[in-house]
Amino acid sequence: MIHELSVQLIGAWRTTSWIEVAAAVLAVLYVLLAIPQKLSCWAAAFLSSCLYVWVFFGARLYMESVLNAFYAVMAVYGFWQWQQGRGGAGLAVCRWSVGRHAAGLLGVIGFSAVSWYFLRRYTPAAWPFLDSMVTWASVFATFLVARKVYENWHWWLIIDSISLCLYFTKGLYLTMLLYASYLVLIVIGMREWRRSLPAAQHAVR
């Protein structure tokens, strides 16, 4: 199994477009810069997202393509939000209550059901419901990042784990490896952002 995967990854690397390579590198750079809360992370996010719109559209993952167009817009919003202080210091890391996250989850499920219906009925989309769930959950999680909500890392842990499996089925092996690296960076991000929390917010309200 491991040997077979290695052969597939080597073959995929040889056929991977420069667009996907550049998008993946910029995406990793975005997370690396977001962990220490560097304002420049949003520039990397914007460029990566624009490139991934093309990559996912070619793979017939239409919701993922639309999602990355949204990411590009959110990169501008995130830059504006974090710019309230030097290096983002003006916008402090905070926590949201379980109730607010539960409301977000219900919204994700509702929008996913609508997207699934239209994708299934009118497009040849691959994995329409799973694609929709990943898309809408990512929309919510990206908003949490822009607002510096600590729990965004928990959302991304689940989202990226599902995405890794999804991209494997579509043969996007470089992007699959990207999301595997995200899982490691997410754990680091959790630790670093937790240190930034005010003492009174270490427990969920």
PAZAPA-4460 file (N, C-alpha, C; in steps of 0.05 Angstrom, whole numbers, plus 32768, in hexadecimal, padded with zeros to 4 digits):
% residues 205
    n_x    n_y    n_z   ca_x   ca_y   ca_z    c_x    c_y    c_z   seq   type   mol
   8011   7FE8   8000   8000   8000   8000   8011   8019   8000     1      M     A
   8026   801A   8012   8037   8031   8014   8047   8034   7FFA     2      I     A
   8051   801D   7FEF   8060   801E   7FD6   804E   8029   7FBF     3      H     A
   8036   801F   7FBE   8023   8028   7FA9   801E   8046   7FAB     4      E     A
   801A   804F   7FC4   8015   806C   7FC8   802D   807C   7FC0     5      L     A
   8045   8072   7FC6   805E   8080   7FBF   8061   8083   7FA1     6      S     A
   805A   806D   7F92   805B   806E   7F75   8048   8082   7F6A     7      V     A
   802F   8082   7F76   801B   8095   7F6D   8023   80B2   7F72     8      Q     A
   8030   80B7   7F89   8038   80D2   7F90   804F   80DB   7F7D     9      L     A
   8061   80C9   7F77   8077   80D1   7F64   806C   80D7   7F49    10      I     A
   8059   80C6   7F40   804C   80CB   7F26   803C   80E5   7F26    11      G     A
   802F   80EA   7F3C   801F   8102   7F3E   8030   811B   7F3E    12      A     A
   8047   8119   7F4B   805A   8130   7F4C   8063   8138   7F30    13      W     A
   8068   8123   7F20   8072   8128   7F04   805D   8135   7EF3    14      R     A
   8044   8130   7EF9   802E   813B   7EE8   8020   8153   7EF5    15      T     A
   8028   815A   7F0D   801B   8171   7F1B   8022   818B   7F0D    16      T     A
   800E   819C   7F09   8012   81B5   7EFB   8021   81C9   7F0E    17      S     A
   802E   81DC   7F02   803C   81F0   7F13   8028   8201   7F23    18      W     A
   800F   8202   7F19   7FFB   8212   7F27   7FF4   8205   7F42    19      I     A
   7FF1   81EA   7F41   7FEC   81DC   7F5A   8003   81DD   7F6D    20      E     A
   801C   81DB   7F63   8034   81DD   7F73   8035   81F8   7F81    21      V     A
   8031   820D   7F72   8032   8229   7F7D   801C   822D   7F91    22      A     A
   8004   8223   7F8B   7FEE   8226   7F9E   7FF3   8218   7FB8    23      A     A
   7FFF   81FF   7FB6   8005   81F0   7FCF   801A   81FE   7FE0    24      A     A
   802F   8208   7FD3   8045   8216   7FE2   803A   822F   7FF0    25      V     A
   802A   823E   7FE1   801F   8256   7FED   800B   8250   8004    26      L     A
   7FFD   8239   8001   7FEA   8231   8016   7FF8   822A   8030    27      A     A
   800F   821C   802D   801F   8215   8045   802A   822E   8051    28      V     A
   8033   8240   8040   803E   825A   804A   8029   8269   805A    29      L     A
   8010   8268   8050   7FFA   8276   805E   7FF7   826C   807A    30      Y     A
   7FF7   8251   807E   7FF3   8246   8099   800B   824C   80AA    31      V     A
   8023   824A   809F   803B   8250   80AE   803C   826C   80B9    32      L     A
   8031   827F   80A9   8030   829B   80B1   8018   82A0   80C4    33      L     A
   8002   8290   80C1   7FEB   8294   80D1   7FF0   828B   80EE    34      A     A
   8000   8277   80F2   8006   826D   810D   8011   8282   811F    35      I     A
   8025   8292   8116   802F   82A8   8127   801F   82C2   8123    36      P     A
   8008   82C0   8115   7FF6   82D6   8110   8003   82ED   8101    37      Q     A
   8011   82E6   80EB   801E   82FA   80DA   8009   8304   80C5    38      K     A
   8008   831E   80C2   7FF4   832A   80B0   7FF9   8321   8093    39      L     A
   8012   831B   808C   8019   8313   8070   800E   82F8   8069    40      S     A
   8002   82E9   807C   7FF7   82CF   8075   7FE0   82D2   8061    41      C     A
   7FD2   82E9   8062   7FBB   82ED   8051   7FC3   82F1   8034    42      W     A
   7FDB   82FC   802F   7FE4   82FF   8013   7FE9   82E4   8007    43      A     A
   7FF6   82D2   8017   7FFB   82B6   800D   7FE0   82A8   8009    44      A     A
   7FCD   82AC   801A   7FB3   82A0   8018   7FA4   82A9   7FFF    45      A     A
   7FA6   82C2   7FF8   7F99   82CD   7FE1   7FA4   82C1   7FC7    46      F     A
   7FBE   82C0   7FC5   7FCB   82B5   7FAC   7FC5   8297   7FAA    47      L     A
   7FC8   8289   7FC0   7FC3   826C   7FBF   7FA6   8266   7FB7    48      S     A
   7F93   8275   7FC2   7F77   8270   7FBC   7F70   8275   7F9F    49      S     A
   7F7C   828A   7F93   7F77   8290   7F77   7F81   8279   7F65    50      C     A
   7F97   826E   7F6C   7FA2   8257   7F5C   7F92   823E   7F60    51      L     A
   7F88   8239   7F78   7F78   8221   7F7D   7F5D   8222   7F70    52      Y     A
   7F52   8239   7F6B   7F39   823B   7F5C   7F3C   822B   7F42    53      V     A
   7F52   822F   7F34   7F57   8222   7F1A   7F5B   8204   7F1E    54      W     A
   7F6B   81FD   7F32   7F72   81E0   7F37   7F59   81D0   7F3C    55      V     A
   7F48   81D9   7F4E   7F30   81C9   7F56   7F1B   81C9   7F41    56      F     A
   7F19   81DE   7F32   7F05   81DE   7F1C   7F0D   81C9   7F07    57      F     A
   7F27   81C6   7F02   7F30   81B2   7EF0   7F2B   8196   7EFA    58      G     A
   7F2A   8192   7F14   7F25   8178   7F21   7F07   8173   7F25    59      A     A
   7EF6   8185   7F1B   7ED9   8183   7F1E   7ECF   8184   7F3B    60      R     A
   7EDF   8190   7F4C   7ED7   8194   7F68   7ECD   81B2   7F69    61      L     A
   7EB5   81B6   7F5F   7EAB   81D1   7F5A   7EA7   81E1   7F73    62      Y     A
   7E9E   81D4   7F88   7E9A   81E2   7FA1   7EB5   81EA   7FAD    63      M     A
   7EC9   81D9   7FAA   7EE4   81E0   7FB3   7EEF   81F8   7FA3    64      E     A
   7EE9   81F9   7F8A   7EF1   8210   7F79   7EE4   8229   7F82    65      S     A
   7ECA   8228   7F87   7EBB   8240   7F91   7EC6   8247   7FAD    66      V     A
   7ECC   8233   7FBD   7ED7   8238   7FD8   7EF0   8249   7FD7    67      L     A
   7F02   8242   7FC4   7F1B   8251   7FC3   7F17   826D   7FB8    68      N     A
   7F03   8271   7FA8   7EFC   828D   7FA1   7EF4   829C   7FBA    69      A     A
   7EE4   828F   7FCB   7EDC   829B   7FE4   7EF5   82A0   7FF6    70      F     A
   7F08   828D   7FF6   7F20   8291   8006   7F2F   82AA   7FFE    71      Y     A
   7F30   82AF   7FE4   7F3E   82C7   7FDA   7F30   82E0   7FE5    72      A     A
   7F16   82E0   7FE5   7F07   82F7   7FF0   7F0C   82FA   800E    73      V     A
   7F0C   82E3   801C   7F10   82E3   8039   7F2D   82EB   8040    74      M     A
   7F3F   82E6   802E   7F5B   82EF   8033   7F5C   830D   8035    75      A     A
   7F4D   831B   8024   7F4B   8338   8025   7F3E   8341   8040    76      V     A
   7F28   8333   8047   7F1A   8339   8060   7F2C   8334   8078    77      Y     A
   7F3A   831D   8078   7F4C   8316   808E   7F62   832A   8091    78      G     A
   7F6D   8333   807B   7F83   8347   807C   7F78   8361   8088    79      F     A
   7F60   8369   8080   7F54   8381   808B   7F4F   837E   80A9    80      W     A
   7F45   8367   80B2   7F3F   8362   80CE   7F59   8362   80DF    81      Q     A
   7F6D   8354   80D6   7F85   8351   80E6   7F95   836B   80E6    82      W     A
   7F91   837C   80D2   7FA0   8395   80D0   7F99   83AA   80E5    83      Q     A
   7F87   83A3   80F6   7F7F   83B6   810B   7F96   83BD   811E    84      Q     A
   7FAA   83AB   811E   7FC2   83B1   812E   7FDA   83A6   811F    85      G     A
   7FF2   83AE   8126   800A   83A6   8119   800D   8388   811A    86      R     A
   8010   837A   8103   8013   835D   8102   7FFA   834F   810C    87      G     A
   7FE4   835C   810D   7FCC   834F   8117   7FC7   8351   8134    88      G     A
   7FD9   835F   8143   7FD7   8360   8160   7FBE   836D   8169    89      A     A
   7FB2   837E   8158   7F9A   838C   8160   7F81   837B   8163    90      G     A
   7F81   8364   8156   7F6B   8351   8157   7F74   8339   8167    91      L     A
   7F6A   8337   8180   7F73   8322   8192   7F66   8308   818C    92      A     A
   7F74   82F2   8192   7F69   82D7   8190   7F53   82D4   81A5    93      V     A
   7F3C   82C8   819E   7F26   82C5   81B0   7F1A   82A9   81AD    94      C     A
   7F06   82A3   81BD   7EF8   8289   81BC   7EDA   828E   81B8    95      R     A
   7ECD   827B   81AA   7EB0   827C   81A7   7EA4   8266   81B8    96      W     A
   7E8B   826A   81C0   7E7D   8256   81D0   7E75   823E   81C0    97      S     A
   7E70   8228   81CD   7E67   8210   81BF   7E4D   8215   81AF    98      V     A
   7E3C   8226   81BB   7E23   822C   81AD   7E27   823A   8193    99      G     A
   7E3A   824C   8191   7E3F   825A   8178   7E4A   8247   8163   100      R     A
   7E5B   8235   816C   7E66   8222   8159   7E51   820E   8150   101      H     A
   7E3F   8207   8161   7E29   81F5   815A   7E17   8202   8145   102      A     A
   7E12   821C   8149   7E02   822B   8135   7E10   822B   811A   103      A     A
   7E2B   822E   811B   7E3A   822E   8103   7E38   8213   80F5   104      G     A
   7E39   81FD   8104   7E37   81E2   80F9   7E1C   81DE   80EC   105      L     A
   7E07   81E7   80F8   7DEC   81E4   80EC   7DEB   81F4   80D2   106      L     A
   7DF7   820B   80D1   7DF8   821A   80B9   7E07   820C   80A3   107      G     A
   7E1D   8200   80AA   7E2E   81F1   8097   7E1D   81DA   808B   108      V     A
   7E0F   81CB   809C   7DFF   81B4   8093   7DE9   81BD   8080   109      I     A
   7DDC   81D3   8088   7DC6   81DD   8078   7DCF   81E6   805C   110      G     A
   7DE4   81F6   805B   7DEE   8200   8041   7DF9   81E8   8030   111      F     A
   7E05   81D4   803E   7E10   81BD   8030   7DF9   81AD   8022   112      S     A
   7DE2   81AB   8030   7DCC   819C   8024   7DC2   81AA   800B   113      A     A
   7DC1   81C4   800B   7DB8   81D3   7FF4   7DCC   81D0   7FDD   114      V     A
   7DE6   81D3   7FE3   7DFB   81D0   7FCF   7DFB   81B4   7FC3   115      S     A
   7DF8   81A0   7FD4   7DF8   8184   7FCC   7DE1   817F   7FB7   116      W     A
   7DCA   818A   7FBD   7DB3   8186   7FAB   7DB9   8191   7F8F   117      Y     A
   7DC3   81AA   7F8D   7DC8   81B6   7F73   7DE0   81A9   7F65   118      F     A
   7DF5   81A2   7F74   7E0C   8195   7F67   7E04   817A   7F5C   119      L     A
   7DF5   816B   7F6C   7DED   8150   7F64   7DDA   8151   7F4C   120      R     A
   7DC9   8165   7F4B   7DB5   8166   7F36   7DC0   8172   7F1C   121      R     A
   7DD2   8186   7F1E   7DD9   8195   7F06   7DF6   8193   7EFE   122      Y     A
   7E07   8185   7F0D   7E24   8184   7F06   7E2E   8167   7F08   123      T     A
   7E45   8161   7EFC   7E51   8147   7EFF   7E65   8147   7F17   124      P     A
   7E60   8157   7F2B   7E72   815B   7F41   7E78   8140   7F4F   125      A     A
   7E91   813D   7F57   7E9A   8126   7F66   7E94   812A   7F84   126      A     A
   7E89   8116   7F92   7E84   8118   7FAE   7E75   8132   7FB6   127      W     A
   7E5D   8137   7FAB   7E50   8150   7FAF   7E4A   8158   7FCC   128      P     A
   7E40   8145   7FDC   7E3A   814D   7FF8   7E53   8151   8008   129      F     A
   7E67   8140   8006   7E7F   8143   8014   7E8E   815C   800C   130      L     A
   7E8E   8161   7FF2   7E9A   817A   7FE7   7E8C   8192   7FF3   131      D     A
   7E72   8191   7FF5   7E62   81A7   7FFF   7E68   81AC   801D   132      S     A
   7E69   8196   802C   7E6E   8198   8049   7E8A   81A5   804E   133      M     A
   7E9E   819B   803F   7EB9   81A7   8042   7EB9   81C4   803B   134      V     A
   7EAA   81CB   8026   7EA9   81E7   801D   7E9D   81F9   8032   135      T     A
   7E85   81F3   803B   7E77   8204   804E   7E84   8205   8069   136      W     A
   7E8F   81EE   8072   7E9E   81EE   808B   7EB7   8200   8089   137      A     A
   7EC4   81FF   8072   7EDC   820F   806D   7ED5   822D   806C   138      S     A
   7EBE   8233   8061   7EB4   824F   8061   7EB2   8259   807E   139      V     A
   7EA6   824A   808F   7EA2   8252   80AB   7EBD   8253   80B9   140      F     A
   7ECE   823F   80B5   7EE8   823E   80C2   7EFA   8256   80B9   141      A     A
   7EF8   825D   80A0   7F08   8274   8096   7EFF   828E   80A3   142      T     A
   7EE5   8291   80A7   7EDB   82A8   80B6   7EE6   82A9   80D2   143      F     A
   7EE8   8291   80DF   7EF3   828F   80FA   7F10   8298   80FB   144      L     A
   7F20   8291   80E6   7F3C   8299   80E5   7F3D   82B7   80E2   145      V     A
   7F2D   82C3   80D1   7F2D   82E0   80CC   7F26   82EF   80E6   146      A     A
   7F15   82E2   80F7   7F0E   82EF   8111   7F20   82E6   8128   147      R     A
   7F35   82D5   8121   7F47   82CB   8135   7F39   82BB   814B   148      K     A
   7F26   82AA   8144   7F19   8299   8157   7F29   8280   815A   149      V     A
   7F32   827A   8172   7F44   8263   8177   7F3A   8249   816C   150      Y     A
   7F20   8243   816E   7F15   8229   8165   7F17   8224   8147   151      E     A
   7F20   8238   8138   7F22   8233   811B   7F34   821B   8116   152      N     A
   7F48   8217   8127   7F5B   8201   8124   7F4D   81E6   8127   153      W     A
   7F39   81E4   8138   7F2A   81CB   813B   7F19   81C5   8123   154      H     A
   7F0D   81DA   8118   7EFE   81D7   80FF   7F10   81CD   80E8   155      W     A
   7F27   81DA   80E6   7F39   81D2   80D0   7F44   81B6   80D3   156      W     A
   7F48   81AD   80EC   7F51   8192   80F0   7F3E   817D   80E4   157      L     A
   7F25   8182   80E7   7F10   816F   80DC   7F0E   8173   80BE   158      I     A
   7F0D   818C   80B5   7F0A   8193   8099   7F21   8188   8088   159      I     A
   7F39   818C   8091   7F51   8184   8082   7F54   8166   8082   160      D     A
   7F4B   8159   8097   7F4D   813B   8097   7F3A   8130   8082   161      S     A
   7F22   813B   807F   7F0F   8132   806B   7F19   8139   804F   162      I     A
   7F24   8152   804C   7F2E   815B   8032   7F45   8149   8028   163      S     A
   7F56   8141   803B   7F6C   812F   8033   7F62   8116   8025   164      L     A
   7F4E   810A   8030   7F42   80F2   8024   7F35   80F9   8009   165      C     A
   7F28   810F   8008   7F1A   8118   7FEF   7F2D   811C   7FD9   166      L     A
   7F44   8129   7FDE   7F57   812E   7FC9   7F65   8115   7FC0   167      Y     A
   7F68   8102   7FD2   7F75   80E8   7FCB   7F64   80DA   7FB6   168      F     A
   7F49   80DB   7FBA   7F37   80CD   7FA7   7F38   80DB   7F8B   169      T     A
   7F3F   80F5   7F8A   7F40   8103   7F71   7F5C   8104   7F65   170      K     A
   7F6F   80F7   7F72   7F8A   80F6   7F67   7F9A   8110   7F6A   171      G     A
   7F92   8122   7F7C   7FA0   813B   7F81   7FB4   8136   7F97   172      L     A
   7FC9   8126   7F91   7FDB   811C   7FA5   7FEC   8132   7FB3   173      Y     A
   7FF5   8145   7FA3   8004   815B   7FAF   7FF3   816A   7FC3   174      L     A
   7FDB   8170   7FBC   7FC9   817E   7FCE   7FC2   816C   7FE6   175      T     A
   7FC1   8152   7FE2   7FBC   8140   7FF8   7FD3   8142   800C   176      M     A
   7FEC   8143   8003   8002   8146   8014   8002   8161   8022   177      L     A
   7FF9   8175   8014   7FF6   818F   8020   7FE3   818E   8038   178      L     A
   7FCD   8180   8035   7FB9   817F   804B   7FC3   816D   8062   179      Y     A
   7FD4   815A   805B   7FE1   814A   8071   7FF3   815B   8081   180      A     A
   8002   816D   8074   8013   817F   8083   8003   8193   8093   181      S     A
   7FEB   819B   8088   7FDA   81AD   8097   7FD3   81A1   80B3   182      Y     A
   7FCE   8187   80B4   7FC6   817A   80CD   7FDB   817F   80E3   183      L     A
   7FF5   817E   80DA   800B   8182   80ED   800B   81A0   80F5   184      V     A
   8008   81B2   80E1   8009   81CE   80E7   7FF1   81D7   80F8   185      L     A
   7FDB   81CA   80F5   7FC3   81D0   8105   7FC8   81CC   8123   186      I     A
   7FD5   81B6   8129   7FDC   81B0   8145   7FEE   81C6   8150   187      V     A
   8001   81CF   8140   8013   81E4   8148   8004   81FE   814C   188      I     A
   7FF1   8203   8139   7FE1   821B   813B   7FD0   821C   8153   189      G     A
   7FC4   8205   815B   7FB4   8204   8173   7FC5   820C   818C   190      M     A
   7FDD   8202   818D   7FEE   8207   81A4   7FF6   8225   81A5   191      R     A
   7FFE   8230   818E   8007   824B   818D   7FF0   825F   8193   192      E     A
   7FD9   825B   8186   7FC3   826E   818B   7FB8   826B   81A7   193      W     A
   7FBA   8254   81B3   7FB0   8251   81CE   7FC1   8262   81E1   194      R     A
   7FDA   8264   81DC   7FEC   8274   81EC   7FE4   8292   81EB   195      R     A
   7FD7   829A   81D4   7FCF   82B6   81D0   7FB5   82BC   81DE   196      S     A
   7FA7   82A8   81E7   7F8D   82AD   81F4   7F90   82BA   820F   197      L     A
   7F7E   82CD   8215   7F7D   82D8   8230   7F78   82C1   8244   198      P     A
   7F83   82C3   825B   7F80   82AE   826F   7F63   82A6   8274   199      A     A
   7F51   82BA   8274   7F35   82B5   827A   7F27   82A5   8264   200      A     A
   7F33   82A3   824C   7F26   8295   8236   7F31   8279   8230   201      Q     A
   7F43   826F   8241   7F4D   8254   823C   7F38   823F   823F   202      H     A
   7F23   8245   824D   7F0C   8232   824F   7EF6   823D   823D   203      A     A
   7EE8   822B   8230   7ED2   8233   821E   7EBB   823E   822F   204      V     A
   7EB0   8255   8227   7E9A   8260   8236   7E7F   8254   822C   205      R     A
***
